[in-house]
Each structure stands twice: as C-alpha cells, then as structure tokens.
Amino acid sequence: MTEFTPVQSLLGGGLIGLAAVLLMALHGRIAGMTGILAGALAPGGGWRLAFLAGAVAAPLLLVRLGGVEIGFDSPVPLGWTALSGLLVGIGVSYGGGCTSGHGVCGLARLSARSLVATLSFMLATGATVYAVRHLAGGF
C-alpha cells in the first residue's frame, strides 16, 4: 500500500500515542511491542495479552465494521520474510528494544539512548533496503 492517506495515518498515530500514554500512566510500562510479546505468557502477563489482543482486534474491526481494505499480500517469498523476522528478533535483543519502545515511547521521553537506537534502526533499514533492491536484484 503506497497511497497517501494523511487522515488515516494521523488517526492511527494518535491511537498509538494514546495507547502508549495510557499504558505508562495506568501501568507504569513502556509500550514496546517486543517486550510486551516476550512477557505475554509469563506470570502476570494478563495485561500484555489484552494489549496484544487489542493490537490484532482493532485492525480486524476496522476492516469488518469500517469497510476499510488493508492489503496483507507481499511480493517477498515466505522464506525471506521468515529470515527477516529472525534477524529483526536478534536485532531487538542487541538493541534492548524495538522501534515502538525506543521510537515512540523513548523519543517522547527525550531519551538519548532511544535516539541512538532509533537512528541505528533507521540506518540499518535504509542500508538493507538499498542492498536488497540495488545490489541483490531486489523484489
């Protein structure tokens, strides 16, 4: 999906920000999706399961009730997608968090560590896209 959707983007970003603020205000937790996912099955992970359920249910409700179409297709073969997910998981471990925790919550808290992490994520993403599209023949 490459269409310009400023209204939907603004609403979606606002809801992400609202969820992050509410999670911090009500539970004292940072809305980092990998941390939430990692602790979902641990004791006391009920709020994490609810958060993840909401992250899955909200787009499904939008599609069903709002008549919005969300494309779920990908030109990338499944093997490459799985390898990419594995590499992102490794990167999240080394980076001490993901773009939702560092990029959304950490930058909002003016964390220097999160700024460095987010810049590193973006530079690595740009280099990867360039390498795949221009050096490896692309998809």
C-alpha positions in Angstrom: 0.0 0.0 0.0 1.7 3.2 -1.1 -1.3 5.6 -1.2 -1.2 8.9 0.5 -3.5 8.6 3.5 -3.0 11.5 5.8 -6.2 11.2 7.8 -5.9 7.5 8.5 -2.2 8.0 9.3 -2.9 10.8 11.7 -5.7 8.8 13.4 -3.6 5.7 13.6 -0.6 7.6 15.0 -2.8 9.3 17.5 -4.2 6.0 18.7 -0.7 4.6 19.1 0.3 7.6 21.1 -2.8 7.4 23.2 -2.2 3.7 23.9 1.4 4.4 24.9 0.4 7.3 27.2 -2.3 5.2 28.8 -0.1 2.2 29.3 2.6 4.4 31.0 0.0 6.3 33.1 -2.0 3.3 34.2 0.6 0.6 34.5 4.0 2.4 34.5 5.0 0.4 31.5 6.6 1.3 28.1 4.6 0.2 25.1 7.4 -1.7 23.4 5.8 -4.5 21.4 8.7 -6.9 21.7 8.8 -6.6 25.5 5.0 -7.0 25.7 5.2 -10.1 23.4 8.1 -11.6 25.3 6.2 -11.3 28.7 2.8 -12.2 27.5 2.9 -15.8 28.7 4.8 -15.1 31.9 3.0 -14.8 35.2 1.2 -11.5 35.5 1.1 -11.2 31.7 -2.7 -10.7 31.5 -2.4 -7.0 30.6 0.1 -7.9 27.9 -2.3 -10.4 26.4 -5.0 -7.8 26.4 -2.8 -5.3 24.8 -1.8 -7.7 22.0 -5.4 -8.8 21.5 -6.3 -5.2 21.0 -3.5 -4.7 18.6 -4.8 -7.6 16.5 -8.6 -6.9 17.0 -8.5 -3.2 16.2 -7.5 -3.6 12.5 -9.8 -6.6 12.1 -12.7 -4.5 13.4 -11.7 -1.6 11.1 -11.9 -4.0 8.2 -15.2 -5.6 9.2 -17.1 -2.6 10.5 -15.4 0.3 8.8 -15.3 -1.1 5.3 -11.6 -0.3 5.1 -9.4 -2.5 3.0 -6.0 -3.4 4.4 -3.7 -5.3 2.0 -2.0 -8.3 3.5 -0.1 -9.5 0.5 3.6 -9.4 0.0 5.8 -9.8 -3.1 8.6 -11.2 -0.8 8.8 -15.0 -0.6 7.8 -16.6 2.7 11.4 -17.8 3.4 12.8 -14.3 3.1 10.0 -13.0 5.3 10.8 -15.6 8.0 14.6 -14.9 7.8 13.8 -11.2 8.1 11.7 -11.7 11.2 14.5 -13.8 12.8 17.1 -11.1 12.1 14.8 -8.4 13.5 14.3 -10.5 16.6 18.1 -10.8 17.0 18.5 -7.0 16.4 15.8 -6.3 19.0 17.8 -8.3 21.6 21.0 -6.5 20.9 19.2 -3.1 20.7 17.5 -3.6 24.0 14.1 -2.9 22.5 12.2 -2.2 19.3 11.1 0.8 17.3 7.8 1.0 19.3 9.6 1.1 22.6 12.5 3.3 21.6 11.0 5.3 18.7 7.6 6.0 20.1 8.0 6.0 23.8 11.7 6.6 24.3 11.8 9.6 22.0 8.8 11.1 23.7 10.7 10.8 27.0 13.7 12.6 25.3 15.9 9.5 25.9 19.3 9.9 24.3 19.7 6.1 24.3 16.4 5.7 22.4 17.5 8.4 19.9 20.7 6.5 19.2 18.8 3.2 19.0 16.1 4.7 16.6 18.8 6.2 14.4 20.6 2.9 14.3 17.4 1.1 13.3 16.7 3.6 10.5 20.2 3.5 9.1 20.2 -0.3 9.2 16.8 -0.4 7.5 18.0 2.0 4.7 21.2 0.0 4.1 19.2 -3.2 4.0 16.6 -1.9 1.5 19.4 -0.4 -0.7 21.4 -3.7 -0.6 18.4 -5.9 -1.4 17.0 -3.6 -4.2 20.1 -2.4 -5.8 22.9 -4.9 -5.1 21.0 -8.2 -4.8 18.4 -7.7 -7.5 15.5 -6.8 -5.3 11.9 -8.0 -5.1 
